Amino acid sequence: MTSERVQPRMGNVGFIIFLALLSAFVPLSTDLYLPALPTMTKFFGVSEIIMNLTLILFFVFYSIATLVWGPLSDRYGRRPILLIGLTGYMFAGILCGLATSAFEIILFRVLQAIGGGVATTIATAVIKDVYTGRKQETTLAIVQSMVVISPALAPVIGSLLLTFISWRGIFFTQAFLGLIVVIGAVIFQETHDMSKETTSVGRSLSRLGVLMTNPAFSALLINFSAVSIVSLSFISSSSYIFQVHFGLSSRAFSYFFAFNALGMLLGPLLYIRLSKYIDRMVILYACFLLGIVGGVLVLGLGLHNPYLFAITELPATLASSASRPPATYLILKQQENDNGSAASLYSAGGTIMGSLGMVVVSYANHWPVLIIAVIDITVNILCAVGLYATLKGLRKQIKI
């Protein structure tokens, strides 16, 4: 499929917005209710680590679900799989709003994760279906820059909603967003060529293993997935850092979070501009260096003041966001087919790695800011070294 083909019912702009909404499902599923986490912890009378399971298990089951949805979309098409998953997400959101215990809301968040896992995976696969080369890379960057508007706005919207409704209303709001995207999926026209698709479901799922035997694909997948540890560690701990550790209100937290989310927004946009003049590999190494610098600044200046923490964490946030478009492009470039399976592995890899960071910060009740700084420094050093070793060891196999 060429970049000339558009969605007749959506148009080019509508198509990009639809892809952005799909890709935004994960941040919308987490950041919108972040301001309510301390309140929910008190409401259900459980510990922070128990309530954090609504985040941690969401990402665990989300990553598992993406591994299934991608191959299924290769076998049955993007549109029908989208409709099934998004409808499940919508009803799971309603159940979250009706939950009467911590166990129930954890369970319903798992169901929400399974349904939501379809969105990001298929959005990436669709971009690979439709676009090639530079157009594919810039589209990935544009979509991801639009996506990160949601973490900037979601906590602000969430805190505003909490002044009018309880935390239950937050989940009903998520369900309504799910309905909007379901309508978009109804309008969406299939982008995957099904005329040659005759493989069984089991064979489609087995393509995940085949892709992982490609050393260039798997090495880059592991390396770039680790970058998610930086962003998800900050996202999962941010409400407790600003509201519990620094003693701010939920409204104030939303503003601090939005400030750091600006880095997520500016990262892909900055990459689009710089990539016209600078090689993407140089930009990737610069991102890792910037992330290290950010962690050092947090250690030196941001441990005891919310303003200084927000400012010093911004470089690491910006760097992790700016690295995503070239990272996604390079991973997908290592294979020419199985777009859904490749997108599944990339989505799952980032989520699994990010979940590890979420578990670590969940146990850092007394020094969460210190742990965030250590994560920024350690992960970016490992990613820089890992990328260098991969390029050196597999120079003849990697497509750049």
Contacts in CASP RR format, 6 or more apart in sequence:
PFRMAT RR
TARGET T0000
AUTHOR 0000-0000-0000
METHOD contacts of the structure
MODEL  1
MTSERVQPRMGNVGFIIFLALLSAFVPLSTDLYLPALPTMTKFFGVSEII
MNLTLILFFVFYSIATLVWGPLSDRYGRRPILLIGLTGYMFAGILCGLAT
SAFEIILFRVLQAIGGGVATTIATAVIKDVYTGRKQETTLAIVQSMVVIS
PALAPVIGSLLLTFISWRGIFFTQAFLGLIVVIGAVIFQETHDMSKETTS
VGRSLSRLGVLMTNPAFSALLINFSAVSIVSLSFISSSSYIFQVHFGLSS
RAFSYFFAFNALGMLLGPLLYIRLSKYIDRMVILYACFLLGIVGGVLVLG
LGLHNPYLFAITELPATLASSASRPPATYLILKQQENDNGSAASLYSAGG
TIMGSLGMVVVSYANHWPVLIIAVIDITVNILCAVGLYATLKGLRKQIKI
1 129 0 8 1.000
1 130 0 8 1.000
1 191 0 8 1.000
1 193 0 8 1.000
2 130 0 8 1.000
2 132 0 8 1.000
3 130 0 8 1.000
3 131 0 8 1.000
3 132 0 8 1.000
3 135 0 8 1.000
5 130 0 8 1.000
6 12 0 8 1.000
6 15 0 8 1.000
7 14 0 8 1.000
7 15 0 8 1.000
7 18 0 8 1.000
7 187 0 8 1.000
7 188 0 8 1.000
7 189 0 8 1.000
8 189 0 8 1.000
9 187 0 8 1.000
9 188 0 8 1.000
9 189 0 8 1.000
10 18 0 8 1.000
10 184 0 8 1.000
10 187 0 8 1.000
10 188 0 8 1.000
16 139 0 8 1.000
16 142 0 8 1.000
16 143 0 8 1.000
16 146 0 8 1.000
17 146 0 8 1.000
18 181 0 8 1.000
18 184 0 8 1.000
18 188 0 8 1.000
19 123 0 8 1.000
19 126 0 8 1.000
19 127 0 8 1.000
19 139 0 8 1.000
19 143 0 8 1.000
20 143 0 8 1.000
20 146 0 8 1.000
20 147 0 8 1.000
21 180 0 8 1.000
21 181 0 8 1.000
22 82 0 8 1.000
22 119 0 8 1.000
22 120 0 8 1.000
22 122 0 8 1.000
22 123 0 8 1.000
22 181 0 8 1.000
23 119 0 8 1.000
23 120 0 8 1.000
23 123 0 8 1.000
23 124 0 8 1.000
23 143 0 8 1.000
23 144 0 8 1.000
23 146 0 8 1.000
23 147 0 8 1.000
24 146 0 8 1.000
24 147 0 8 1.000
24 149 0 8 1.000
24 150 0 8 1.000
25 89 0 8 1.000
25 116 0 8 1.000
25 117 0 8 1.000
25 119 0 8 1.000
25 120 0 8 1.000
25 181 0 8 1.000
26 62 0 8 1.000
26 116 0 8 1.000
26 117 0 8 1.000
26 119 0 8 1.000
26 120 0 8 1.000
26 351 0 8 1.000
27 147 0 8 1.000
27 148 0 8 1.000
27 150 0 8 1.000
27 151 0 8 1.000
27 154 0 8 1.000
27 235 0 8 1.000
28 150 0 8 1.000
28 154 0 8 1.000
28 174 0 8 1.000
28 177 0 8 1.000
29 58 0 8 1.000
29 112 0 8 1.000
29 113 0 8 1.000
29 116 0 8 1.000
29 174 0 8 1.000
30 55 0 8 1.000
30 58 0 8 1.000
30 235 0 8 1.000
30 236 0 8 1.000
31 150 0 8 1.000
31 151 0 8 1.000
31 154 0 8 1.000
31 155 0 8 1.000
31 235 0 8 1.000
31 257 0 8 1.000
32 154 0 8 1.000
32 155 0 8 1.000
32 157 0 8 1.000
32 158 0 8 1.000
32 170 0 8 1.000
32 173 0 8 1.000
32 174 0 8 1.000
33 40 0 8 1.000
33 158 0 8 1.000
33 167 0 8 1.000
33 170 0 8 1.000
33 171 0 8 1.000
33 174 0 8 1.000
34 154 0 8 1.000
34 155 0 8 1.000
34 158 0 8 1.000
34 235 0 8 1.000
34 238 0 8 1.000
34 239 0 8 1.000
34 253 0 8 1.000
34 257 0 8 1.000
35 155 0 8 1.000
35 158 0 8 1.000
35 159 0 8 1.000
35 162 0 8 1.000
35 239 0 8 1.000
35 243 0 8 1.000
35 250 0 8 1.000
35 251 0 8 1.000
35 253 0 8 1.000
35 254 0 8 1.000
36 158 0 8 1.000
36 162 0 8 1.000
36 167 0 8 1.000
36 170 0 8 1.000
36 250 0 8 1.000
37 51 0 8 1.000
37 52 0 8 1.000
37 54 0 8 1.000
37 239 0 8 1.000
37 240 0 8 1.000
38 239 0 8 1.000
38 240 0 8 1.000
38 243 0 8 1.000
38 244 0 8 1.000
38 250 0 8 1.000
39 162 0 8 1.000
39 167 0 8 1.000
39 250 0 8 1.000
40 51 0 8 1.000
40 54 0 8 1.000
40 105 0 8 1.000
40 167 0 8 1.000
41 47 0 8 1.000
41 48 0 8 1.000
41 50 0 8 1.000
41 51 0 8 1.000
43 167 0 8 1.000
44 50 0 8 1.000
44 51 0 8 1.000
44 101 0 8 1.000
44 102 0 8 1.000
44 105 0 8 1.000
45 102 0 8 1.000
46 102 0 8 1.000
48 240 0 8 1.000
48 362 0 8 1.000
48 365 0 8 1.000
49 362 0 8 1.000
49 363 0 8 1.000
50 102 0 8 1.000
51 102 0 8 1.000
52 236 0 8 1.000
52 358 0 8 1.000
52 362 0 8 1.000
53 106 0 8 1.000
54 105 0 8 1.000
54 106 0 8 1.000
54 109 0 8 1.000
55 236 0 8 1.000
55 358 0 8 1.000
56 236 0 8 1.000
56 355 0 8 1.000
56 358 0 8 1.000
56 359 0 8 1.000
56 362 0 8 1.000
57 106 0 8 1.000
57 109 0 8 1.000
57 110 0 8 1.000
57 113 0 8 1.000
58 109 0 8 1.000
58 110 0 8 1.000
58 112 0 8 1.000
58 113 0 8 1.000
59 113 0 8 1.000
59 232 0 8 1.000
59 351 0 8 1.000
59 352 0 8 1.000
59 354 0 8 1.000
59 355 0 8 1.000
59 358 0 8 1.000
60 113 0 8 1.000
60 351 0 8 1.000
60 352 0 8 1.000
60 355 0 8 1.000
61 110 0 8 1.000
61 113 0 8 1.000
61 114 0 8 1.000
62 113 0 8 1.000
62 114 0 8 1.000
62 116 0 8 1.000
62 117 0 8 1.000
62 351 0 8 1.000
63 347 0 8 1.000
63 348 0 8 1.000
63 349 0 8 1.000
63 350 0 8 1.000
63 351 0 8 1.000
63 352 0 8 1.000
63 355 0 8 1.000
64 114 0 8 1.000
64 348 0 8 1.000
65 113 0 8 1.000
65 114 0 8 1.000
65 115 0 8 1.000
65 116 0 8 1.000
65 117 0 8 1.000
65 118 0 8 1.000
66 117 0 8 1.000
66 118 0 8 1.000
66 120 0 8 1.000
66 121 0 8 1.000
66 343 0 8 1.000
66 344 0 8 1.000
66 347 0 8 1.000
66 348 0 8 1.000
66 351 0 8 1.000
67 208 0 8 1.000
67 344 0 8 1.000
67 345 0 8 1.000
67 348 0 8 1.000
68 205 0 8 1.000
68 344 0 8 1.000
69 81 0 8 1.000
69 85 0 8 1.000
69 117 0 8 1.000
69 118 0 8 1.000
69 121 0 8 1.000
69 122 0 8 1.000
69 344 0 8 1.000
70 81 0 8 1.000
70 118 0 8 1.000
70 121 0 8 1.000
70 122 0 8 1.000
70 125 0 8 1.000
70 340 0 8 1.000
70 341 0 8 1.000
70 343 0 8 1.000
70 344 0 8 1.000
71 201 0 8 1.000
71 202 0 8 1.000
71 204 0 8 1.000
71 205 0 8 1.000
71 207 0 8 1.000
71 208 0 8 1.000
71 338 0 8 1.000
71 340 0 8 1.000
71 341 0 8 1.000
71 344 0 8 1.000
72 81 0 8 1.000
72 201 0 8 1.000
72 204 0 8 1.000
73 81 0 8 1.000
73 82 0 8 1.000
73 118 0 8 1.000
73 121 0 8 1.000
73 122 0 8 1.000
73 125 0 8 1.000
73 192 0 8 1.000
73 340 0 8 1.000
74 125 0 8 1.000
74 192 0 8 1.000
74 197 0 8 1.000
74 204 0 8 1.000
74 207 0 8 1.000
74 338 0 8 1.000
74 339 0 8 1.000
74 340 0 8 1.000
74 341 0 8 1.000
75 197 0 8 1.000
75 199 0 8 1.000
75 200 0 8 1.000
75 201 0 8 1.000
75 204 0 8 1.000
76 194 0 8 1.000
77 190 0 8 1.000
77 192 0 8 1.000
77 194 0 8 1.000
77 197 0 8 1.000
78 122 0 8 1.000
78 125 0 8 1.000
78 126 0 8 1.000
78 129 0 8 1.000
78 188 0 8 1.000
78 190 0 8 1.000
78 191 0 8 1.000
78 192 0 8 1.000
79 185 0 8 1.000
79 188 0 8 1.000
79 189 0 8 1.000
79 190 0 8 1.000
81 118 0 8 1.000
81 122 0 8 1.000
82 118 0 8 1.000
82 119 0 8 1.000
82 122 0 8 1.000
82 185 0 8 1.000
82 188 0 8 1.000
83 182 0 8 1.000
83 185 0 8 1.000
83 186 0 8 1.000
84 118 0 8 1.000
85 114 0 8 1.000
85 115 0 8 1.000
85 116 0 8 1.000
85 117 0 8 1.000
85 118 0 8 1.000
86 115 0 8 1.000
86 116 0 8 1.000
86 118 0 8 1.000
86 119 0 8 1.000
86 178 0 8 1.000
86 181 0 8 1.000
86 182 0 8 1.000
86 185 0 8 1.000
87 182 0 8 1.000
88 111 0 8 1.000
88 114 0 8 1.000
88 115 0 8 1.000
88 116 0 8 1.000
89 112 0 8 1.000
89 115 0 8 1.000
89 116 0 8 1.000
89 117 0 8 1.000
89 118 0 8 1.000
89 119 0 8 1.000
89 178 0 8 1.000
90 175 0 8 1.000
90 178 0 8 1.000
90 179 0 8 1.000
90 182 0 8 1.000
91 175 0 8 1.000
92 108 0 8 1.000
92 109 0 8 1.000
92 111 0 8 1.000
92 112 0 8 1.000
92 114 0 8 1.000
92 115 0 8 1.000
93 108 0 8 1.000
93 112 0 8 1.000
93 171 0 8 1.000
93 172 0 8 1.000
93 174 0 8 1.000
93 175 0 8 1.000
94 171 0 8 1.000
94 172 0 8 1.000
94 175 0 8 1.000
95 104 0 8 1.000
95 108 0 8 1.000
95 111 0 8 1.000
96 105 0 8 1.000
96 108 0 8 1.000
96 109 0 8 1.000
96 112 0 8 1.000
96 171 0 8 1.000
96 174 0 8 1.000
97 105 0 8 1.000
97 108 0 8 1.000
97 168 0 8 1.000
97 169 0 8 1.000
97 171 0 8 1.000
97 172 0 8 1.000
98 168 0 8 1.000
99 105 0 8 1.000
99 108 0 8 1.000
99 168 0 8 1.000
112 174 0 8 1.000
117 347 0 8 1.000
119 181 0 8 1.000
120 343 0 8 1.000
120 347 0 8 1.000
121 340 0 8 1.000
121 343 0 8 1.000
121 344 0 8 1.000
121 347 0 8 1.000
122 340 0 8 1.000
122 343 0 8 1.000
123 143 0 8 1.000
124 140 0 8 1.000
124 328 0 8 1.000
124 332 0 8 1.000
124 339 0 8 1.000
124 340 0 8 1.000
124 343 0 8 1.000
124 346 0 8 1.000
124 347 0 8 1.000
125 192 0 8 1.000
125 339 0 8 1.000
125 340 0 8 1.000
125 342 0 8 1.000
125 343 0 8 1.000
126 191 0 8 1.000
127 136 0 8 1.000
127 139 0 8 1.000
127 140 0 8 1.000
127 143 0 8 1.000
128 136 0 8 1.000
128 332 0 8 1.000
128 339 0 8 1.000
128 340 0 8 1.000
128 342 0 8 1.000
128 343 0 8 1.000
129 191 0 8 1.000
129 192 0 8 1.000
129 339 0 8 1.000
130 191 0 8 1.000
131 139 0 8 1.000
136 329 0 8 1.000
136 332 0 8 1.000
137 275 0 8 1.000
137 325 0 8 1.000
137 326 0 8 1.000
137 329 0 8 1.000
138 272 0 8 1.000
140 324 0 8 1.000
140 325 0 8 1.000
140 328 0 8 1.000
140 329 0 8 1.000
141 268 0 8 1.000
141 269 0 8 1.000
141 271 0 8 1.000
141 272 0 8 1.000
141 325 0 8 1.000
142 268 0 8 1.000
142 272 0 8 1.000
144 268 0 8 1.000
144 321 0 8 1.000
144 324 0 8 1.000
144 325 0 8 1.000
144 328 0 8 1.000
145 265 0 8 1.000
145 266 0 8 1.000
145 267 0 8 1.000
145 268 0 8 1.000
145 269 0 8 1.000
145 272 0 8 1.000
148 261 0 8 1.000
148 263 0 8 1.000
148 264 0 8 1.000
148 265 0 8 1.000
148 267 0 8 1.000
148 268 0 8 1.000
148 321 0 8 1.000
149 265 0 8 1.000
151 235 0 8 1.000
151 257 0 8 1.000
151 261 0 8 1.000
151 264 0 8 1.000
152 257 0 8 1.000
152 258 0 8 1.000
152 261 0 8 1.000
152 262 0 8 1.000
152 264 0 8 1.000
152 265 0 8 1.000
153 258 0 8 1.000
153 261 0 8 1.000
155 239 0 8 1.000
155 253 0 8 1.000
155 254 0 8 1.000
155 257 0 8 1.000
155 258 0 8 1.000
155 261 0 8 1.000
156 254 0 8 1.000
156 255 0 8 1.000
156 257 0 8 1.000
156 258 0 8 1.000
158 170 0 8 1.000
158 173 0 8 1.000
158 254 0 8 1.000
159 250 0 8 1.000
159 251 0 8 1.000
159 253 0 8 1.000
159 254 0 8 1.000
160 251 0 8 1.000
160 254 0 8 1.000
161 169 0 8 1.000
161 170 0 8 1.000
161 173 0 8 1.000
162 170 0 8 1.000
162 250 0 8 1.000
163 251 0 8 1.000
192 339 0 8 1.000
204 341 0 8 1.000
207 338 0 8 1.000
207 341 0 8 1.000
208 341 0 8 1.000
208 344 0 8 1.000
208 345 0 8 1.000
210 338 0 8 1.000
211 217 0 8 1.000
211 218 0 8 1.000
211 335 0 8 1.000
211 338 0 8 1.000
211 341 0 8 1.000
211 342 0 8 1.000
211 345 0 8 1.000
212 218 0 8 1.000
212 221 0 8 1.000
212 345 0 8 1.000
214 334 0 8 1.000
214 335 0 8 1.000
215 394 0 8 1.000
215 397 0 8 1.000
216 334 0 8 1.000
216 390 0 8 1.000
216 394 0 8 1.000
216 397 0 8 1.000
216 398 0 8 1.000
216 399 0 8 1.000
217 331 0 8 1.000
217 334 0 8 1.000
217 335 0 8 1.000
217 342 0 8 1.000
219 390 0 8 1.000
219 394 0 8 1.000
220 327 0 8 1.000
220 330 0 8 1.000
220 331 0 8 1.000
220 334 0 8 1.000
220 390 0 8 1.000
220 398 0 8 1.000
221 331 0 8 1.000
221 345 0 8 1.000
221 346 0 8 1.000
221 349 0 8 1.000
222 349 0 8 1.000
223 383 0 8 1.000
223 386 0 8 1.000
223 387 0 8 1.000
223 390 0 8 1.000
224 323 0 8 1.000
224 327 0 8 1.000
224 328 0 8 1.000
224 330 0 8 1.000
224 331 0 8 1.000
224 346 0 8 1.000
224 350 0 8 1.000
224 383 0 8 1.000
225 346 0 8 1.000
225 349 0 8 1.000
225 350 0 8 1.000
225 352 0 8 1.000
225 353 0 8 1.000
226 350 0 8 1.000
226 353 0 8 1.000
226 379 0 8 1.000
226 382 0 8 1.000
226 383 0 8 1.000
227 320 0 8 1.000
227 323 0 8 1.000
227 324 0 8 1.000
227 327 0 8 1.000
227 350 0 8 1.000
227 353 0 8 1.000
227 379 0 8 1.000
227 383 0 8 1.000
228 320 0 8 1.000
228 349 0 8 1.000
228 350 0 8 1.000
228 351 0 8 1.000
228 353 0 8 1.000
228 354 0 8 1.000
229 353 0 8 1.000
229 354 0 8 1.000
229 356 0 8 1.000
229 357 0 8 1.000
229 375 0 8 1.000
229 379 0 8 1.000
230 291 0 8 1.000
230 316 0 8 1.000
230 317 0 8 1.000
230 319 0 8 1.000
230 320 0 8 1.000
230 375 0 8 1.000
230 376 0 8 1.000
230 379 0 8 1.000
230 380 0 8 1.000
231 264 0 8 1.000
231 317 0 8 1.000
231 320 0 8 1.000
231 321 0 8 1.000
231 354 0 8 1.000
232 351 0 8 1.000
232 354 0 8 1.000
232 355 0 8 1.000
232 357 0 8 1.000
232 358 0 8 1.000
233 354 0 8 1.000
233 357 0 8 1.000
233 358 0 8 1.000
233 360 0 8 1.000
233 361 0 8 1.000
233 371 0 8 1.000
233 372 0 8 1.000
233 375 0 8 1.000
234 260 0 8 1.000
234 313 0 8 1.000
234 316 0 8 1.000
234 317 0 8 1.000
234 372 0 8 1.000
236 357 0 8 1.000
236 358 0 8 1.000
236 361 0 8 1.000
236 362 0 8 1.000
237 358 0 8 1.000
237 361 0 8 1.000
237 362 0 8 1.000
237 364 0 8 1.000
237 368 0 8 1.000
237 371 0 8 1.000
237 372 0 8 1.000
238 253 0 8 1.000
238 256 0 8 1.000
238 257 0 8 1.000
238 260 0 8 1.000
239 250 0 8 1.000
239 253 0 8 1.000
239 257 0 8 1.000
240 368 0 8 1.000
241 309 0 8 1.000
241 368 0 8 1.000
241 369 0 8 1.000
241 372 0 8 1.000
242 248 0 8 1.000
242 252 0 8 1.000
242 253 0 8 1.000
242 256 0 8 1.000
242 257 0 8 1.000
242 306 0 8 1.000
243 249 0 8 1.000
243 250 0 8 1.000
243 253 0 8 1.000
245 368 0 8 1.000
245 369 0 8 1.000
246 305 0 8 1.000
246 306 0 8 1.000
246 309 0 8 1.000
248 256 0 8 1.000
248 306 0 8 1.000
256 306 0 8 1.000
256 310 0 8 1.000
259 310 0 8 1.000
259 314 0 8 1.000
260 310 0 8 1.000
260 313 0 8 1.000
260 314 0 8 1.000
260 317 0 8 1.000
261 317 0 8 1.000
262 314 0 8 1.000
263 314 0 8 1.000
263 317 0 8 1.000
263 318 0 8 1.000
263 321 0 8 1.000
264 317 0 8 1.000
264 318 0 8 1.000
264 320 0 8 1.000
264 321 0 8 1.000
265 321 0 8 1.000
266 318 0 8 1.000
266 321 0 8 1.000
266 322 0 8 1.000
267 318 0 8 1.000
267 321 0 8 1.000
267 322 0 8 1.000
268 321 0 8 1.000
268 322 0 8 1.000
268 324 0 8 1.000
268 325 0 8 1.000
270 318 0 8 1.000
270 322 0 8 1.000
271 283 0 8 1.000
271 322 0 8 1.000
271 323 0 8 1.000
271 325 0 8 1.000
271 326 0 8 1.000
272 325 0 8 1.000
274 283 0 8 1.000
275 283 0 8 1.000
275 326 0 8 1.000
280 326 0 8 1.000
280 329 0 8 1.000
280 330 0 8 1.000
280 400 0 8 1.000
281 326 0 8 1.000
281 391 0 8 1.000
281 400 0 8 1.000
283 322 0 8 1.000
283 323 0 8 1.000
283 326 0 8 1.000
284 323 0 8 1.000
284 326 0 8 1.000
284 327 0 8 1.000
284 387 0 8 1.000
285 384 0 8 1.000
285 387 0 8 1.000
287 319 0 8 1.000
287 320 0 8 1.000
287 322 0 8 1.000
287 323 0 8 1.000
287 380 0 8 1.000
288 319 0 8 1.000
288 323 0 8 1.000
288 380 0 8 1.000
288 381 0 8 1.000
288 383 0 8 1.000
288 384 0 8 1.000
288 387 0 8 1.000
289 380 0 8 1.000
289 384 0 8 1.000
290 315 0 8 1.000
290 316 0 8 1.000
290 318 0 8 1.000
290 319 0 8 1.000
291 315 0 8 1.000
291 316 0 8 1.000
291 319 0 8 1.000
291 320 0 8 1.000
291 376 0 8 1.000
291 377 0 8 1.000
291 380 0 8 1.000
292 376 0 8 1.000
292 377 0 8 1.000
292 380 0 8 1.000
292 381 0 8 1.000
292 384 0 8 1.000
293 315 0 8 1.000
294 312 0 8 1.000
294 313 0 8 1.000
294 314 0 8 1.000
294 315 0 8 1.000
294 316 0 8 1.000
294 319 0 8 1.000
294 373 0 8 1.000
294 376 0 8 1.000
295 312 0 8 1.000
295 313 0 8 1.000
295 315 0 8 1.000
295 316 0 8 1.000
295 372 0 8 1.000
295 373 0 8 1.000
295 374 0 8 1.000
295 376 0 8 1.000
295 377 0 8 1.000
296 373 0 8 1.000
296 377 0 8 1.000
297 312 0 8 1.000
297 315 0 8 1.000
298 309 0 8 1.000
298 312 0 8 1.000
298 313 0 8 1.000
298 316 0 8 1.000
298 369 0 8 1.000
298 372 0 8 1.000
298 373 0 8 1.000
298 376 0 8 1.000
299 370 0 8 1.000
299 373 0 8 1.000
299 374 0 8 1.000
299 377 0 8 1.000
300 312 0 8 1.000
301 308 0 8 1.000
301 311 0 8 1.000
301 312 0 8 1.000
302 308 0 8 1.000
302 309 0 8 1.000
302 311 0 8 1.000
302 312 0 8 1.000
302 313 0 8 1.000
302 369 0 8 1.000
303 309 0 8 1.000
303 369 0 8 1.000
303 370 0 8 1.000
303 373 0 8 1.000
309 369 0 8 1.000
313 372 0 8 1.000
313 376 0 8 1.000
316 376 0 8 1.000
316 380 0 8 1.000
319 380 0 8 1.000
328 346 0 8 1.000
330 398 0 8 1.000
330 399 0 8 1.000
330 400 0 8 1.000
331 342 0 8 1.000
331 346 0 8 1.000
332 339 0 8 1.000
332 342 0 8 1.000
332 343 0 8 1.000
332 346 0 8 1.000
333 399 0 8 1.000
333 400 0 8 1.000
334 398 0 8 1.000
334 399 0 8 1.000
335 342 0 8 1.000
357 375 0 8 1.000
360 371 0 8 1.000
360 375 0 8 1.000
361 368 0 8 1.000
361 371 0 8 1.000
361 372 0 8 1.000
361 375 0 8 1.000
364 370 0 8 1.000
364 371 0 8 1.000
390 398 0 8 1.000
391 398 0 8 1.000
END
